[in-house]
Amino acid sequence: MKGMEPQDSASCPLCGESDQSLYHTDKYRPYYQCGNCRLIFVPPEYHLNSEDEKAEYDLHNNDSNDSGYREFLSRLSSPLTARMASGQKGLDFGCGPGPTLSVMMEDAGHEVDLYDPFYFPDASTLEKKYDFITSTEVIEHLQNPGKVFSSLFRMLNPGGYLGLMTKMVIDNNAFRNWHYIQDPTHICFYSRETFEYIADRFSAEVEFIGNDVIIFTSSGIEYSSLVKF
């Protein structure tokens, strides 16, 4: 996902540290792991350009009337709505061409703005404050996750929720045979350790629900940018 320029290849795109080691390589690209935040990432020179990236997303057929897709998204919407009173204000960040989670949250009594750099590029939504932010199958596409997480937490009201869906790294053996790394738009891979690092950096609480749902609760405490410059 575009919208922010990639970090220098010598530093981790999440925390900015230069302590990294080769984690895996295949015939398409190498994957490095940060020794600080444990993020696994693909170097910028192997990222797709904007046109090729969007072409991949255009192949996705996400239909808000698809019951199977709704059931998939309910793995996040159900625990999230259970934590909130009705009438909250939210943002679906990286909603894609067929917003669906936002419709489900609106059906539950909430108001939801949309943002996607390709399909709903209204940057004014990124200047607001929200009670919750959702981002499903998005953060693995980010060229500069450090800046994005800093922005997302900054947009949350105290006590607000950041709900994510992404597949998590288990170990090196599983990674080598993981279908998730075969998508050329997937360039960042997160483990529980990485999410715990993010929670600590932003003074947030983190919950893991199943294998691919992560919910942060913002404390509202002031913090510095995640990436060091």
DRENDO-1510 file (C-alpha; in Angstrom, 1 decimal, always signed):
<recs>
REC; n; res; u; v; w
REC; 1; MET; +0.0; +0.0; +0.0 .
REC; 2; LYS; +1.4; +3.4; -1.0 .
REC; 3; GLY; +0.8; +6.7; +0.6 .
REC; 4; MET; +4.1; +7.0; +2.4 .
REC; 5; GLU; +7.6; +6.7; +1.0 .
REC; 6; PRO; +9.7; +3.6; +1.9 .
REC; 7; GLN; +12.4; +3.7; +4.5 .
REC; 8; ASP; +16.1; +3.5; +3.6 .
REC; 9; SER; +17.0; -0.2; +2.9 .
REC; 10; ALA; +19.5; -0.2; +5.7 .
REC; 11; SER; +16.9; +0.4; +8.4 .
REC; 12; CYS; +13.8; -1.4; +9.6 .
REC; 13; PRO; +10.6; +0.1; +8.2 .
REC; 14; LEU; +8.8; -0.3; +11.5 .
REC; 15; CYS; +11.3; +0.9; +14.2 .
REC; 16; GLY; +14.1; +2.4; +12.1 .
REC; 17; GLU; +16.9; +0.3; +13.7 .
REC; 18; SER; +19.7; -1.1; +11.5 .
REC; 19; ASP; +20.1; -4.4; +13.4 .
REC; 20; GLN; +18.7; -6.9; +10.8 .
REC; 21; SER; +19.6; -10.4; +9.6 .
REC; 22; LEU; +18.5; -12.5; +6.6 .
REC; 23; TYR; +15.5; -14.6; +7.7 .
REC; 24; HIS; +14.7; -16.4; +4.4 .
REC; 25; THR; +15.1; -16.1; +0.7 .
REC; 26; ASP; +13.3; -17.6; -2.2 .
REC; 27; LYS; +13.6; -17.2; -6.0 .
REC; 28; TYR; +11.8; -13.9; -6.0 .
REC; 29; ARG; +13.1; -11.9; -3.1 .
REC; 30; PRO; +14.9; -11.9; +0.3 .
REC; 31; TYR; +13.3; -11.4; +3.7 .
REC; 32; TYR; +15.0; -9.7; +6.6 .
REC; 33; GLN; +14.2; -9.7; +10.3 .
REC; 34; CYS; +14.8; -6.8; +12.6 .
REC; 35; GLY; +16.6; -7.6; +15.8 .
REC; 36; ASN; +14.8; -4.9; +17.7 .
REC; 37; CYS; +11.0; -5.2; +16.8 .
REC; 38; ARG; +11.2; -8.6; +15.1 .
REC; 39; LEU; +9.4; -7.4; +12.0 .
REC; 40; ILE; +10.2; -9.5; +8.9 .
REC; 41; PHE; +10.3; -7.3; +5.8 .
REC; 42; VAL; +11.2; -7.3; +2.1 .
REC; 43; PRO; +13.7; -4.6; +1.1 .
REC; 44; PRO; +12.3; -1.6; -0.9 .
REC; 45; GLU; +14.1; -2.6; -4.2 .
REC; 46; TYR; +11.8; -5.6; -4.4 .
REC; 47; HIS; +8.6; -3.7; -3.9 .
REC; 48; LEU; +6.1; -3.4; -6.8 .
REC; 49; ASN; +5.6; +0.0; -8.4 .
REC; 50; SER; +2.2; +1.7; -7.9 .
REC; 51; GLU; +0.7; +0.5; -11.2 .
REC; 52; ASP; +1.6; -3.1; -10.7 .
REC; 53; GLU; +0.5; -3.0; -7.0 .
REC; 54; LYS; -2.9; -1.6; -7.9 .
REC; 55; ALA; -3.3; -4.2; -10.7 .
REC; 56; GLU; -3.0; -6.9; -8.1 .
REC; 57; TYR; -5.6; -5.3; -5.9 .
REC; 58; ASP; -8.0; -4.9; -8.8 .
REC; 59; LEU; -8.0; -8.7; -9.0 .
REC; 60; HIS; -9.7; -8.9; -5.6 .
REC; 61; ASN; -13.4; -9.5; -5.7 .
REC; 62; ASN; -14.6; -8.3; -2.3 .
REC; 63; ASP; -18.4; -8.0; -2.4 .
REC; 64; SER; -20.3; -6.5; +0.6 .
REC; 65; ASN; -23.1; -8.9; -0.2 .
REC; 66; ASP; -20.9; -12.0; +0.0 .
REC; 67; SER; -21.9; -13.9; +3.1 .
REC; 68; GLY; -18.5; -15.8; +3.2 .
REC; 69; TYR; -16.6; -12.5; +3.1 .
REC; 70; ARG; -18.8; -11.1; +5.8 .
REC; 71; GLU; -18.2; -14.2; +8.0 .
REC; 72; PHE; -14.5; -13.7; +7.5 .
REC; 73; LEU; -14.6; -10.1; +8.6 .
REC; 74; SER; -16.9; -10.9; +11.5 .
REC; 75; ARG; -13.8; -12.4; +13.2 .
REC; 76; LEU; -12.9; -8.7; +13.8 .
REC; 77; SER; -16.3; -7.0; +13.8 .
REC; 78; SER; -17.8; -9.2; +16.5 .
REC; 79; PRO; -15.2; -8.8; +19.2 .
REC; 80; LEU; -14.8; -5.1; +18.3 .
REC; 81; THR; -18.5; -4.3; +18.6 .
REC; 82; ALA; -18.8; -6.3; +21.8 .
REC; 83; ARG; -16.3; -3.8; +23.3 .
REC; 84; MET; -18.1; -0.6; +22.3 .
REC; 85; ALA; -21.3; +1.2; +23.0 .
REC; 86; SER; -23.4; +2.1; +19.9 .
REC; 87; GLY; -22.9; +5.4; +18.1 .
REC; 88; GLN; -19.1; +5.4; +17.9 .
REC; 89; LYS; -17.1; +7.1; +15.2 .
REC; 90; GLY; -14.6; +5.0; +13.2 .
REC; 91; LEU; -12.3; +4.7; +10.2 .
REC; 92; ASP; -11.9; +1.8; +7.9 .
REC; 93; PHE; -8.2; +2.3; +6.9 .
REC; 94; GLY; -7.3; +0.6; +3.6 .
REC; 95; CYS; -10.9; -0.4; +2.9 .
REC; 96; GLY; -10.2; -1.4; -0.7 .
REC; 97; PRO; -12.6; -1.1; -3.7 .
REC; 98; GLY; -15.5; -2.8; -2.1 .
REC; 99; PRO; -15.9; -1.6; +1.5 .
REC; 100; THR; -17.6; -4.2; +3.6 .
REC; 101; LEU; -16.4; -4.1; +7.2 .
REC; 102; SER; -17.6; -0.4; +7.3 .
REC; 103; VAL; -21.1; -1.5; +6.2 .
REC; 104; MET; -21.1; -4.2; +9.0 .
REC; 105; MET; -20.0; -1.7; +11.6 .
REC; 106; GLU; -22.7; +0.8; +10.4 .
REC; 107; ASP; -25.3; -2.0; +10.6 .
REC; 108; ALA; -24.2; -2.3; +14.3 .
REC; 109; GLY; -24.9; +1.4; +14.9 .
REC; 110; HIS; -21.6; +3.1; +14.2 .
REC; 111; GLU; -20.5; +5.8; +11.8 .
REC; 112; VAL; -17.5; +4.9; +9.6 .
REC; 113; ASP; -15.3; +7.0; +7.3 .
REC; 114; LEU; -13.3; +5.3; +4.5 .
REC; 115; TYR; -9.7; +5.7; +3.5 .
REC; 116; ASP; -7.7; +3.9; +0.8 .
REC; 117; PRO; -4.8; +5.4; -1.1 .
REC; 118; PHE; -6.0; +3.8; -4.4 .
REC; 119; TYR; -9.8; +3.7; -4.1 .
REC; 120; PHE; -10.9; +6.3; -1.4 .
REC; 121; PRO; -7.9; +8.7; -1.2 .
REC; 122; ASP; -9.6; +11.4; +0.9 .
REC; 123; ALA; -6.7; +12.5; +3.1 .
REC; 124; SER; -9.0; +14.7; +5.2 .
REC; 125; THR; -10.1; +11.5; +7.0 .
REC; 126; LEU; -6.6; +11.2; +8.3 .
REC; 127; GLU; -6.9; +14.5; +10.1 .
REC; 128; LYS; -9.8; +13.4; +12.4 .
REC; 129; LYS; -10.1; +11.6; +15.7 .
REC; 130; TYR; -11.8; +8.3; +16.0 .
REC; 131; ASP; -13.2; +5.9; +18.6 .
REC; 132; PHE; -12.1; +3.0; +16.6 .
REC; 133; ILE; -10.0; +2.2; +13.5 .
REC; 134; THR; -10.1; -1.0; +11.5 .
REC; 135; SER; -7.6; -2.3; +9.0 .
REC; 136; THR; -8.1; -5.7; +7.6 .
REC; 137; GLU; -5.5; -7.5; +5.5 .
REC; 138; VAL; -3.7; -4.1; +5.0 .
REC; 139; ILE; -0.6; -3.8; +7.3 .
REC; 140; GLU; +1.3; -6.6; +5.4 .
REC; 141; HIS; +1.3; -4.3; +2.3 .
REC; 142; LEU; +2.8; -1.2; +4.0 .
REC; 143; GLN; +6.0; +0.2; +2.7 .
REC; 144; ASN; +6.5; +2.4; +5.9 .
REC; 145; PRO; +4.6; +0.7; +8.7 .
REC; 146; GLY; +6.3; +2.9; +11.3 .
REC; 147; LYS; +4.8; +6.1; +10.1 .
REC; 148; VAL; +1.4; +4.5; +9.5 .
REC; 149; PHE; +1.2; +3.1; +13.0 .
REC; 150; SER; +2.2; +6.4; +14.4 .
REC; 151; SER; -0.6; +8.1; +12.4 .
REC; 152; LEU; -3.2; +5.5; +13.4 .
REC; 153; PHE; -2.5; +5.8; +17.1 .
REC; 154; ARG; -2.5; +9.5; +16.8 .
REC; 155; MET; -6.0; +9.5; +15.3 .
REC; 156; LEU; -7.4; +7.4; +18.2 .
REC; 157; ASN; -9.3; +8.9; +21.1 .
REC; 158; PRO; -8.2; +7.8; +24.6 .
REC; 159; GLY; -9.6; +4.3; +25.1 .
REC; 160; GLY; -10.1; +3.9; +21.4 .
REC; 161; TYR; -9.5; +0.6; +19.5 .
REC; 162; LEU; -7.3; -0.3; +16.6 .
REC; 163; GLY; -8.5; -3.5; +15.2 .
REC; 164; LEU; -6.3; -5.4; +12.7 .
REC; 165; MET; -6.5; -8.6; +10.7 .
REC; 166; THR; -3.3; -10.1; +9.3 .
REC; 167; LYS; -1.7; -13.6; +9.3 .
REC; 168; MET; +1.0; -13.9; +11.9 .
REC; 169; VAL; +4.5; -15.4; +11.7 .
REC; 170; ILE; +4.9; -18.6; +13.6 .
REC; 171; ASP; +8.5; -19.7; +13.0 .
REC; 172; ASN; +11.1; -20.0; +10.2 .
REC; 173; ASN; +10.1; -23.5; +9.1 .
REC; 174; ALA; +6.5; -22.4; +8.7 .
REC; 175; PHE; +7.5; -19.2; +7.0 .
REC; 176; ARG; +9.4; -21.0; +4.3 .
REC; 177; ASN; +6.2; -22.8; +3.1 .
REC; 178; TRP; +3.8; -20.1; +3.9 .
REC; 179; HIS; +1.3; -19.1; +1.2 .
REC; 180; TYR; +1.3; -15.6; +2.6 .
REC; 181; ILE; +4.7; -14.7; +1.3 .
REC; 182; GLN; +3.8; -15.7; -2.2 .
REC; 183; ASP; +1.7; -12.6; -2.7 .
REC; 184; PRO; +4.1; -10.0; -4.2 .
REC; 185; THR; +2.2; -7.1; -2.5 .
REC; 186; HIS; +2.9; -8.6; +1.0 .
REC; 187; ILE; +6.1; -7.0; +2.2 .
REC; 188; CYS; +5.8; -6.9; +6.0 .
REC; 189; PHE; +5.2; -9.9; +8.3 .
REC; 190; TYR; +4.3; -9.6; +12.0 .
REC; 191; SER; +4.6; -11.9; +14.9 .
REC; 192; ARG; +3.1; -11.6; +18.4 .
REC; 193; GLU; +6.5; -10.2; +19.5 .
REC; 194; THR; +6.2; -7.4; +16.9 .
REC; 195; PHE; +2.7; -6.5; +18.0 .
REC; 196; GLU; +3.8; -6.5; +21.7 .
REC; 197; TYR; +6.6; -4.2; +20.7 .
REC; 198; ILE; +4.1; -1.8; +19.0 .
REC; 199; ALA; +1.8; -1.9; +22.1 .
REC; 200; ASP; +4.7; -1.1; +24.3 .
REC; 201; ARG; +5.9; +1.7; +22.1 .
REC; 202; PHE; +2.5; +3.4; +22.0 .
REC; 203; SER; +1.6; +2.6; +25.6 .
REC; 204; ALA; -1.4; +0.5; +24.4 .
REC; 205; GLU; -2.8; -2.8; +25.4 .
REC; 206; VAL; -2.9; -5.6; +22.9 .
REC; 207; GLU; -5.2; -8.6; +22.6 .
REC; 208; PHE; -4.8; -11.6; +20.2 .
REC; 209; ILE; -8.1; -13.2; +19.1 .
REC; 210; GLY; -7.5; -16.3; +17.1 .
REC; 211; ASN; -4.7; -16.5; +14.7 .
REC; 212; ASP; -5.2; -13.3; +12.7 .
REC; 213; VAL; -7.1; -10.8; +14.8 .
REC; 214; ILE; -5.3; -8.2; +16.9 .
REC; 215; ILE; -7.0; -5.4; +18.9 .
REC; 216; PHE; -5.1; -2.6; +20.5 .
REC; 217; THR; -6.6; -0.3; +23.1 .
REC; 218; SER; -5.2; +3.2; +23.2 .
REC; 219; SER; -4.2; +4.7; +26.5 .
REC; 220; GLY; -4.2; +8.2; +25.0 .
REC; 221; ILE; -0.7; +8.8; +26.5 .
REC; 222; GLU; +1.5; +11.0; +24.3 .
REC; 223; TYR; +4.3; +9.2; +22.5 .
REC; 224; SER; +7.1; +9.9; +20.0 .
REC; 225; SER; +7.1; +8.7; +16.5 .
REC; 226; LEU; +7.7; +5.0; +16.2 .
REC; 227; VAL; +10.4; +5.3; +13.5 .
REC; 228; LYS; +13.6; +7.1; +14.6 .
REC; 229; PHE; +15.0; +9.6; +12.1 .
</recs>
